[in-house]
Amino acid sequence: MLYWLSAFSDTIGPLNVFRYITFRTGWAMFTSLMFVFLFGHSIIDQLRLKQGKGQPIRSDGPQSHLVTKKGTPTMGGLMILFAVVGSTVLWANLTNRYVWIVLGVTLIFGAIGFSMPAFPVRFACSSKR
């Protein structure tokens, strides 16, 4: 969306910087980073409350995991997904169809990743291989 500010670069010269992909990429990374820093802790707390016990820990793993990883929420990737989608919508050229293709594929893989840990958490079992 901010890319469209470059349309006013004829009257306001410094807005031409929004046409440069390196400028938009840098600020998109910064925007994602700030989103995770500002909202990450509250998102993790909400996930921890919603999931209760977190992902079950296998008993045949390292003994330190039984203590340190207990109660860890399994869907922290949602935080990263929100940051990536938000910064992409804010900084990318939304008229480019490849932006929408990559965003769609990212959301599909996010949905797959979202559904994977839901099974062990919901049924309180861990995968045994």
C-alpha positions as CSV (number, residue, x, y, z in Angstrom):
1,M,0.0,0.0,0.0
2,L,2.8,2.4,0.7
3,Y,4.1,1.6,-2.8
4,W,1.3,3.8,-4.1
5,L,2.8,6.8,-2.5
6,S,5.4,6.8,-5.3
7,A,2.6,8.0,-7.6
8,F,2.9,11.4,-5.9
9,S,6.7,11.5,-6.5
10,D,6.2,14.1,-9.4
11,T,5.0,16.7,-6.9
12,I,6.8,15.4,-3.7
13,G,10.2,14.3,-4.9
14,P,11.3,12.2,-1.8
15,L,8.4,9.9,-2.3
16,N,10.3,8.4,-5.2
17,V,12.1,6.3,-2.7
18,F,9.1,4.0,-2.4
19,R,9.8,2.8,-6.0
20,Y,13.0,1.2,-4.9
21,I,12.6,-2.5,-4.0
22,T,15.6,-2.4,-1.7
23,F,14.1,0.4,0.4
24,R,10.7,-1.4,0.6
25,T,12.4,-4.7,1.5
26,G,14.5,-3.1,4.3
27,W,11.5,-1.4,5.8
28,A,9.3,-4.5,5.4
29,M,11.9,-6.5,7.4
30,F,12.0,-3.7,10.0
31,T,8.1,-3.7,10.2
32,S,8.0,-7.4,10.7
33,L,10.6,-7.3,13.4
34,M,8.8,-4.5,15.2
35,F,5.5,-6.4,15.0
36,V,7.1,-9.5,16.6
37,F,8.9,-7.4,19.3
38,L,5.8,-5.4,20.2
39,F,3.1,-8.1,20.0
40,G,5.1,-11.4,20.3
41,H,4.9,-11.7,24.0
42,S,1.2,-11.1,24.2
43,I,0.6,-13.5,21.3
44,I,2.6,-16.2,23.1
45,D,0.7,-15.6,26.3
46,Q,-2.6,-15.9,24.6
47,L,-1.5,-19.1,22.9
48,R,-0.3,-20.5,26.2
49,L,-3.6,-19.7,27.8
50,K,-5.6,-21.2,24.9
51,Q,-3.6,-24.4,24.6
52,G,-3.3,-25.1,28.3
53,K,-0.5,-27.7,28.7
54,G,1.1,-27.0,25.4
55,Q,2.6,-29.7,23.2
56,P,3.2,-33.0,24.9
57,I,6.9,-33.9,25.4
58,R,8.1,-37.4,24.5
59,S,9.5,-39.3,27.5
60,D,12.3,-40.9,25.4
61,G,13.9,-37.5,24.6
62,P,16.4,-35.5,26.7
63,Q,15.4,-35.3,30.3
64,S,15.9,-31.5,30.3
65,H,13.1,-31.1,27.8
66,L,10.6,-32.5,30.4
67,V,11.2,-29.4,32.5
68,T,12.2,-26.6,30.0
69,K,9.8,-27.3,27.1
70,K,6.8,-28.2,29.2
71,G,3.9,-25.7,28.5
72,T,5.5,-24.3,25.3
73,P,2.8,-23.2,22.9
74,T,2.9,-25.0,19.6
75,M,1.6,-22.3,17.3
76,G,4.2,-19.5,17.6
77,G,4.5,-19.6,13.8
78,L,1.2,-17.7,13.7
79,M,3.1,-14.7,15.1
80,I,5.6,-14.9,12.3
81,L,2.9,-15.4,9.7
82,F,1.0,-12.3,10.9
83,A,4.2,-10.3,10.7
84,V,5.1,-11.5,7.2
85,V,1.6,-11.0,5.8
86,G,1.2,-7.6,7.4
87,S,4.5,-6.2,6.2
88,T,3.9,-7.6,2.7
89,V,0.5,-6.0,2.4
90,L,2.0,-2.8,3.7
91,W,5.2,-2.5,1.6
92,A,4.8,-4.7,-1.5
93,N,3.6,-3.7,-4.9
94,L,0.1,-5.2,-4.7
95,T,-0.5,-4.9,-8.5
96,N,2.2,-7.6,-9.0
97,R,0.5,-11.0,-9.3
98,Y,3.6,-12.8,-8.1
99,V,3.2,-11.1,-4.7
100,W,-0.2,-12.5,-4.4
101,I,1.0,-16.0,-5.5
102,V,3.7,-16.1,-2.9
103,L,1.4,-14.7,-0.2
104,G,-1.1,-17.4,-1.1
105,V,1.4,-20.2,-1.0
106,T,2.8,-18.8,2.4
107,L,-0.7,-18.8,3.8
108,I,-1.4,-22.3,2.6
109,F,1.8,-23.6,4.1
110,G,0.9,-21.7,7.3
111,A,-2.5,-23.5,7.3
112,I,-0.8,-26.8,7.0
113,G,1.6,-25.9,9.8
114,F,-1.3,-24.7,11.9
115,S,-3.1,-28.0,11.5
116,M,-0.1,-30.3,12.2
117,P,0.4,-29.4,15.9
118,A,-3.3,-29.3,16.7
119,F,-3.6,-33.1,16.6
120,P,-1.0,-33.9,19.4
121,V,-2.2,-31.0,21.5
122,R,-5.9,-31.8,21.2
123,F,-5.5,-35.6,21.8
124,A,-2.5,-35.3,24.2
125,C,-0.2,-37.7,22.4
126,S,3.2,-37.2,20.9
127,S,4.5,-38.9,17.8
128,K,6.6,-42.1,18.4
129,R,8.9,-43.0,15.7
